[in-house]
Amino acid sequence: PEHAALGRYREVGRILTGKDTATADDGVAWTYDLRDALAIPALGAFGLGADAFADVLPKARKASSMKGNPLALTDDELLGILEQAV
């Protein structure tokens, strides 16, 4: 997909990694590495499991942080993010 915001995500990838050729995915990988280095626990450590996803998904969609997201995410995309976060 192509969206104007993706260019900004690529720029964030370059800033985070310090590499002129970095992509948005490189920026995501950098944040995962930082999370691991800081030993930040996954959401499952706080009791969130797949059984709660049906309840969490509509609440996440209504959250103010989602309204500021320049890319509209489908329920399947949100579910995938939740699955990766536990």
C-alpha positions in Angstrom: 0.0 0.0 0.0 1.0 3.6 -0.5 0.0 6.4 1.7 1.5 9.8 2.4 2.2 8.8 6.0 4.4 5.9 4.9 7.1 8.5 3.8 7.1 9.8 7.4 7.5 6.3 8.8 10.5 5.8 6.5 12.0 9.0 7.8 11.4 7.8 11.4 13.2 4.6 10.4 16.2 6.6 9.1 16.3 8.8 12.3 16.0 5.9 14.7 18.7 3.7 13.0 20.9 6.5 11.8 21.0 4.9 8.3 20.1 6.9 5.2 18.8 3.8 3.5 16.6 2.6 6.4 13.0 1.8 5.8 9.9 1.9 8.0 10.4 -1.8 8.8 14.0 -1.0 9.9 12.5 1.5 12.4 10.1 -1.1 13.7 12.9 -3.6 14.1 14.9 -0.9 16.0 12.0 -0.4 18.4 11.7 -4.2 19.0 15.4 -4.3 19.7 15.0 -1.4 22.2 12.1 -3.1 23.9 14.1 -6.3 24.3 17.2 -4.4 25.6 15.0 -2.6 28.2 13.3 -5.9 29.1 9.9 -4.4 28.6 7.4 -7.3 29.1 4.8 -8.3 26.5 1.1 -7.6 27.2 0.6 -11.2 28.2 2.7 -10.5 31.3 0.0 -8.2 32.4 -2.7 -10.8 32.0 -3.9 -10.0 28.4 -4.6 -13.1 26.4 -6.4 -14.1 23.3 -9.6 -14.6 25.2 -9.8 -10.9 25.8 -9.2 -9.8 22.2 -12.9 -9.6 21.3 -13.3 -7.2 24.2 -10.1 -5.2 23.6 -10.5 -4.7 19.8 -13.5 -2.4 19.8 -12.1 -0.4 22.7 -8.8 0.0 20.9 -10.6 1.2 17.8 -12.3 4.0 19.9 -9.1 5.1 21.7 -7.9 8.6 21.0 -4.5 7.2 20.0 -6.2 5.3 17.2 -8.0 8.4 15.9 -4.6 10.1 15.4 -3.3 7.2 13.3 -2.9 8.4 9.7 -3.5 4.9 8.5 -6.8 3.2 9.1 -6.3 -0.3 10.3 -8.7 -3.2 9.7 -9.9 -5.4 12.5 -7.7 -8.2 11.1 -4.6 -5.9 11.2 -5.5 -4.8 14.8 -5.9 -8.5 15.8 -2.5 -9.3 14.3 -0.9 -6.5 16.3 -2.5 -7.8 19.5 -1.3 -11.3 18.8 2.2 -10.0 18.3 2.0 -8.0 21.5 1.2 -10.8 23.8 
